[in-house]
Amino acid sequence: MTDLKQSYTYKQAGVDIDAGDALVNNIKPLAASTKRTGADADLGGFGGLFDLKAAGFDDPILVAANDGVGTKLKVAIDAGIHDTVGIDLVAMCVNDLVVQGAEPLLFLDYMATGKLDVAQMTDVVAGIAKGCKQAGCALIGGETAEMPGMYQGADYDLAGFSVGAAERGTLLDGSTICDGDVILGLASSGPHSNGYSLIRRLVSGEGHNYSDPAPFADSTLADALMAPTKIYVKSTLAAIRGGLVKGLSHITGGGFLENIPRIMPDDLIAEVDSGAWELPSVFKWLQREGNIETREMARTFNCGVGMVVVVASENSQAAQDLLRANGEDVIVIGQIKASAGPARCTVKGDAGTWGSASDWSATTGDD
């Protein structure tokens, strides 16, 4: 008598289709809560739809951006905090769209894990939906991949993709930025989603635990470090549509030194005064605990300024008033000056808690 061979199943191989279906059912109301004009279809199709005409565009140029959360996800996993990284994911994409003058319209997510935890991933998508509502864009679809053998333990990864639009001829390219323009800084909510490989190295190397009280905040270290990335879409769109903005720079990896020159013409220098604002407590702690040099701070972290707005000097006060009316904490952090050669940025001045006084500069792409 011949023994029957074992009957294999997808679930035995580590992929639970029923769990995937349960997650989709949990996600549907979250996605529905982000609906906006132009995106009215329900989840479940093979692709998401968006009607540009219904959204009010006549001759639009589409702008696309994609990004992830980086190793901030490891903090989320280690600390068991999953309901804010979705906001980070949206923010890293939509903030890159608005700097080009585009209104974010739609968002799609990709989530990959070794073993699907429905409650955990529902928390992640709840954060994505919250971020989409803050940005005014619709979550129109995504993909969840359960891939045993590719990810170990509780690890998972996220990627986001967003599309925005602007009417032809209205995109921001920084070409009108000139000598005498004023640099405004919009306050960040913390490190946002950059520098976390350094943060994690510092936390573990100095013997801290994420469950410890934060030395710089009335919360645990994990809660403080997991503060979600600020979304600047609605405030900056108001300033753009008011005709007050010459250029925007999202301060992400590379900090001031590498991001501000990206929006400037050559023969200009952005002079950022490090004494114009107080370094927020989380950055003071990171710099002190890690003995981080001033230049390393200025090219790794946002140091309290998550978005830079360049305006004509005569429009500076109007821009500040409008941005504050839309919920922003605004600081005048510097000025654009004439300077021969490639566009560059300096951070200098009475550095105070940044360390010793500094004068660091970089051109676009400098190491």
Salt bridges, closest charged atoms under 4 A:
ASP16 OD2 - LYS11 NZ 3.94
ASP42 OD1 - LYS35 NZ 3.07
ASP59 OD2 - ARG168 NE 2.82
ASP88 OD1 - LYS72 NZ 2.97
ASP96 OD1 - HIS250 ND1 2.85
GLU103 OE2 - ARG36 NH1 2.81
GLU103 OE1 - ARG241 NH2 2.96
ASP155 OD1 - LYS74 NZ 3.33
ASP181 OD2 - LYS246 NZ 3.12
GLU258 OE2 - ARG299 NH2 3.14
GLU271 OE1 - LYS337 NZ 3.15
GLU271 OE2 - LYS348 NZ 3.80
GLU278 OE2 - LYS284 NZ 2.32
GLU289 OE2 - HIS208 NE2 2.71
GLU328 OE1 - LYS230 NZ 3.81
